[in-house]
């Protein structure tokens, strides 16, 4: 008696202390649901009451059990699970399907407590849950439990049928967990929308420190689950509804918070497996970048994706290939036909392939499966083919999930390639890929060009952040030896592909040959002409020299002649003068001695 | 402290040998110390038992779960007050402060009957 009186006074003291403005930052406890711990910045408030509200089948009990299990496994904190609705063995059966190994958890570490009243229990007047709390106190003392879950508490307290009494019992739980230093979750149903139930839900929201709502909604035939933190006293939290999935590991939450800023940056290039493509990409894809490969059906998107994965594996890296609606076997066979051997890489363990069905799985479920694959396989390259399998559903979070996927890859430094099924129209491309395009670093589009009754594939690099790249269209050729890019012919404002390109190529080759022959002939003829002229020039030069010689000789002959002539004249003159003189004056004798011949 | 006064026969029953004996019924009342609900339940049960026509013979076991929380665990007590009436043929449970005297009397009669 004394002991209990002491406890009551202790309760009061705690309650009063709660009201005093003694500031203490809230401590948090992780739930092990990574996305949830992220949006609440650390998990649930320690030593406080958290309400998990939701309709049937929304995963309230699951959330609570995961919290207990995580507390036990990561912090070694035993837990109590008090079930007001379901028998203990059914609770066990419900979670047997998850990969928790729940049945291996010893009862003294995680106690499942059946708090259902016997079926034929008659109620007469008001009651309280002191009995239960006393039992829990005893168990806690034995086990050292730190966490407790009241699963479906509304079922019990609703039979009090009085708002005041209900409030009192909830307050009793609150007092109890504070006094015992327990962290608690109350799960509360929210499907019944009678005035009373509504009031109770309001009351619980008011009384608890943290309120989480689990909801589900149909979009067309697609069921989308969400989790929303409605309130969190003393803490910041993301108030948006975030997508949630119940998978093999239980509840998982996909926080739509894209980190974006702290991506690792590499300067290394990753080969696409197509050397000509690497060349026009200035050496290949940037490691850790994201690549969007869009195009109409059959434009070799999967082949290019497989080529990147195979090239990575061949260099000793690890790759993961996620495909939608096409089996691994099928892809391996298809790729073999164009010379890409995926089987070898699967066998060596470098390539992990996963095939998912887009139908009947929400994008968040698929996302979580891919997350799991990334965790397990730790790939350097992640391929999702097609990424548009996410986007083309009526699910409300499809676009966000696609972004989250790119974010996941980039934050881990994984080179990401997603393919996107797009039609021919440019407008369509813009509209569907707008989200991903904003976060894709490189966007390659493969389109069909129909020409002369042929359908050919034309590859263009729409954008490539941070790398030089060609702006030219290339023809994508699929052969049994692999993929290749071929330069296309651009002329007369036309791009020629396929056999038109070949024809043009042959035509040009022939013309070129002809041109060569003609050139040789012209060159020969000109050579001959020049030689001829040179010969003629030489002859003229010789003739010129001989004429000059002749002229010289002529000149010297003339000189001789003129000298002779002058002499003759002089002599003649002399003779004539002598004659004249002799006629007028007879020549003295002595002058005749000097006469010249 | 766990077993308390029983009326008329004056026998104090220990938890160990509880259970119905002969045409007696065993009444276990789980209470939470002296909280108002528990006090009312004790009083209401006392009043009902004063009417000899309702139950010919009985033993009352009063269990204070705050003083003996281990008992609350083993007997899986959820709410207080809880009255468990163990008769020769059946065991009946009533929760609450037993303020509805006619339903309490009905329960006691049903528990004591052999049919």
Boltz contact constraints between the chains, C-beta under 6 A:
constraints:
  - contact:
      token1: [A, 4]
      token2: [B, 33]
      max_distance: 6.0
  - contact:
      token1: [A, 4]
      token2: [B, 66]
      max_distance: 6.0
  - contact:
      token1: [A, 115]
      token2: [B, 78]
      max_distance: 6.0
  - contact:
      token1: [A, 117]
      token2: [B, 78]
      max_distance: 6.0
  - contact:
      token1: [A, 118]
      token2: [B, 93]
      max_distance: 6.0
  - contact:
      token1: [A, 121]
      token2: [B, 93]
      max_distance: 6.0
  - contact:
      token1: [A, 121]
      token2: [B, 95]
      max_distance: 6.0
  - contact:
      token1: [A, 122]
      token2: [B, 94]
      max_distance: 6.0
  - contact:
      token1: [A, 123]
      token2: [B, 95]
      max_distance: 6.0
  - contact:
      token1: [A, 123]
      token2: [B, 96]
      max_distance: 6.0
  - contact:
      token1: [A, 124]
      token2: [B, 94]
      max_distance: 6.0
  - contact:
      token1: [A, 124]
      token2: [B, 96]
      max_distance: 6.0
  - contact:
      token1: [A, 124]
      token2: [B, 98]
      max_distance: 6.0
  - contact:
      token1: [A, 124]
      token2: [B, 100]
      max_distance: 6.0
  - contact:
      token1: [A, 124]
      token2: [B, 103]
      max_distance: 6.0
  - contact:
      token1: [A, 124]
      token2: [B, 104]
      max_distance: 6.0
  - contact:
      token1: [A, 125]
      token2: [B, 96]
      max_distance: 6.0
  - contact:
      token1: [A, 125]
      token2: [B, 97]
      max_distance: 6.0
  - contact:
      token1: [A, 125]
      token2: [B, 99]
      max_distance: 6.0
  - contact:
      token1: [A, 126]
      token2: [B, 37]
      max_distance: 6.0
  - contact:
      token1: [A, 126]
      token2: [B, 96]
      max_distance: 6.0
  - contact:
      token1: [A, 126]
      token2: [B, 97]
      max_distance: 6.0
  - contact:
      token1: [A, 127]
      token2: [B, 37]
      max_distance: 6.0
  - contact:
      token1: [A, 127]
      token2: [B, 79]
      max_distance: 6.0
  - contact:
      token1: [A, 127]
      token2: [B, 95]
      max_distance: 6.0
  - contact:
      token1: [A, 127]
      token2: [B, 96]
      max_distance: 6.0
  - contact:
      token1: [A, 128]
      token2: [B, 37]
      max_distance: 6.0
  - contact:
      token1: [A, 128]
      token2: [B, 80]
      max_distance: 6.0
  - contact:
      token1: [A, 129]
      token2: [B, 79]
      max_distance: 6.0
  - contact:
      token1: [A, 130]
      token2: [B, 32]
      max_distance: 6.0
  - contact:
      token1: [A, 130]
      token2: [B, 80]
      max_distance: 6.0
  - contact:
      token1: [A, 131]
      token2: [B, 30]
      max_distance: 6.0
  - contact:
      token1: [A, 131]
      token2: [B, 65]
      max_distance: 6.0
  - contact:
      token1: [A, 131]
      token2: [B, 72]
      max_distance: 6.0
  - contact:
      token1: [A, 131]
      token2: [B, 77]
      max_distance: 6.0
  - contact:
      token1: [A, 131]
      token2: [B, 78]
      max_distance: 6.0
  - contact:
      token1: [A, 131]
      token2: [B, 79]
      max_distance: 6.0
  - contact:
      token1: [A, 131]
      token2: [B, 80]
      max_distance: 6.0
  - contact:
      token1: [A, 132]
      token2: [B, 78]
      max_distance: 6.0
  - contact:
      token1: [A, 134]
      token2: [B, 65]
      max_distance: 6.0
  - contact:
      token1: [A, 134]
      token2: [B, 66]
      max_distance: 6.0
  - contact:
      token1: [A, 134]
      token2: [B, 69]
      max_distance: 6.0
  - contact:
      token1: [A, 134]
      token2: [B, 72]
      max_distance: 6.0
  - contact:
      token1: [A, 135]
      token2: [B, 72]
      max_distance: 6.0
  - contact:
      token1: [A, 135]
      token2: [B, 73]
      max_distance: 6.0
  - contact:
      token1: [A, 137]
      token2: [B, 69]
      max_distance: 6.0
  - contact:
      token1: [A, 138]
      token2: [B, 69]
      max_distance: 6.0
  - contact:
      token1: [A, 138]
      token2: [B, 70]
      max_distance: 6.0
  - contact:
      token1: [A, 138]
      token2: [B, 73]
      max_distance: 6.0
